[in-house]
Amino acid sequence: MTDRATWSEAQEMAAYRPGQKVEIKHRPGIVDTVIAYDPTMVPPVILAIDPQPRYPEELTLISQPSTGFNWLNPWANIGSPTRSMSHH
């Protein structure tokens, strides 16, 4: 695993992407969901339930199965119809 000290901002943004489940380290067992990562904010991680923004060091990433969902372009996830509708 990459050492946190060498992570780039882009790697951190990818790790703390919207929808990522995290556990707050000082509150074991409490799982929350990242809704945004804003590098212009200090701290940069915004959670769905916890009203206080967090630093990545305060959070543990929770492994999730890959869904293939494209968070950067959510409209790309909408499949095209499998069959065309024809008018008779």
N, C-alpha and C positions, 0 to 999 in steps of 0.2 A: 504494500500500500504506500502511496505517496505521503511523505512527511508533510504535515499541515503547514510548516514554515515555508515550504517550497511551492505550495499551491498558488496558482495564478488566480486572478479575479474571475477569469472565465471558467476555470475548473470549479471554483467555489459556487459560482452562479449555477453551473450545471448540477452540482451536488444538492444544492438547496433550491431546486426548481419547484414551482407551484405543484401541489399535490404530493410532495415528498412527505412521508411520515417521519416524525422525529420524537425523541424522548428528551425531556428536560432533565439534565444530569442531576440537579439538586432536588428533583421531584421524581424519583424512580417509579416506574409503572405508569406515569402520566404520558400518554401519547397525544401529540398534536399534529396538525397538518400545516405545512408551509403554504402561505398564500402568495407571498412575494419575497423576492430578494432585491433590495435596492441598494446598490453600492454607494449611492450618494447619502444614505442615511447611516447614522452611527447610533446603535447597532443596526446591521443591514437586514436581518431576517425577521419577517413579519409572519406571525402565526394566526391560525383561524380562531383559536379559543383563548389563548393567553394574550392579554391586552398589551403586554410589555414586549417591545422588539428585543431580539436576542442576538448575541454574538454566536457565530458557529461553534466556538469553543464551549459554549454552554449546552450544546445539543449533541445527541447521539443519533446518527442516521439509522433508520429502521429499514432493513432489507425488504424490498417489495418485488413481486414477480413483474417482469417486463410486460407492459400492456401494448407496447408499440405505439402509444399515443404520442403525437407530436405536439408538445406544449408550445413550441414556437410558431406553429401554423396549425391551429386546431381545426380549421376548415378542411385541411388535407386529410383529416381522419374520417370525413363523411364519404362513404363509398358511393360509387355511381350505381344506378340501378342495374341489376343483373340481367334484366331483359327489357327490351324496349316495348313501349306500349304502342300497339298499332290500331289504327281505326279501320274497321271493316265497313 
